[in-house]
Amino acid sequence: MTKKKTNSGKKPQSKQSYKRNTKDFTSGGILALPRKPGTTGDTEFDQKVHDLVKQWDCGDSNSLIEELIITSLVMGKDGINDADLKLYNRALKENRASSRVFGPYSAKRKVSMFGSARTRPDEPEFKTALEFGRKMAEAGFMGITGAGPGIMGAAQSGSGRDNSFGLGINLPFEAGANETIVDDHKLINYNYFFTRKLAFVKESDATAAFPGGFGTMDEIFEVLTLMQTGKASIFPITLIDAPGGTYWKTWVQFVREHLFRLGLISEEDFNLFLVTDDVDEAVEEITGFYKNFHSYRYVGKECVLRLQNPVDERMLIIIDHEFRDLLEEGEFEACSELKAEKDEPALKDLYRLKFHNKKGKSGRLRALIDKINEF
């Protein structure tokens, strides 16, 4: 059998080295996409691609790799300009780098931490971020920051080098990676903000933000938008001031007096985040979210919550009474692993609660998760 070779002459890693625990940050939306490859419009070329991928052997991923190649081929015939092709190519390479770095740590919970690169070590916000990073590490969470100085450097130092990731961005006017993560294999440097932001959302189980500038605002509104619209799974968002600080208190005042008052968001959306100046409260907000709740996934019309503890009759009665407004139809039901969840074997032993929920009620879904964590 002929050995596969890369351009470097080295045999590529086996496909098993790439297969990590499945994580779909869209709660099943990506996993539900069809696996059948498209077509170049030329059946002879389609067969050549099929045979090439079969020979290369990507296992269960063969059909998806075929589609990636076919998409590239038809783009080549679309007359797309070189600038766009370079952008798409580099974005794909950056996403590959993310997957390779995060893959071995997919079973570990992680918290993304945002804040200004300009915050000085003598400022209270710096010390608060340092304490938060340390306490989250003690709680078993790995830390993800933008790899810069200031708040990012403080939070990264609190998490520790072995327990954190740095997602750097190539900018002409900001300092390089902070001393905690510099030269570490878990430091990834991105050219594009959009690939970097995808990694922040895709790999996180929680987000914490400290006072910052446009970048911090961008990250927080991005993750809130994704959750509110159902494009990303709900996880805890904590907005942390230094003790007595007013940065986030002022922010939420703006959100309430302008966005909410004008009917641009709903009261339920305030369930999606917590504003606090108490590090211990912020840590509890995140760790408590996973006390009983584990994750959820949409299977057809059903929302399936995966839990650590059994679903008993008492829980069903209370949830049905308090959250009937979440039901599109039917009832809340206890169940075991569904057939569509077989592609997440690591979760097969978790308990399940399924229901057909109304769309557009992410804040109420968060409230339901909070209630479940009381059991």
Secondary structure, DSSP 8 states (H G I E B T S, - for coil): ------TTSS----GGGG------TTTTTTTTS-------S-HHHHHHHHHHHHHH--GGGHHHHHHHHHHHHHHHHTT--HHHHHHHHHHHHHHHHHHHHHGGGTTS-EEEEE--TT--TTSHHHHHHHHHHHHHHHTT-EEEE-S-STHHHHHHHHH-GGGEEEEEE--SSS----TTTTT-TTEEEES-HHHHHHHHHHH-SEEEE-S-SHHHHHHHHHHHHHHHTTSS----EEEE--TT--HHHHHHHHIIIIIITTTSS-GGGGGG-EEES-HHHHHHHHHHHTSSEEEEEEETTEEEEEESS---HHHHHHHHHH-GGGEEEEEEEEE---GGGGG-GGGTTSEEEEEEE-TT-HHHHHHHHHHHTT-
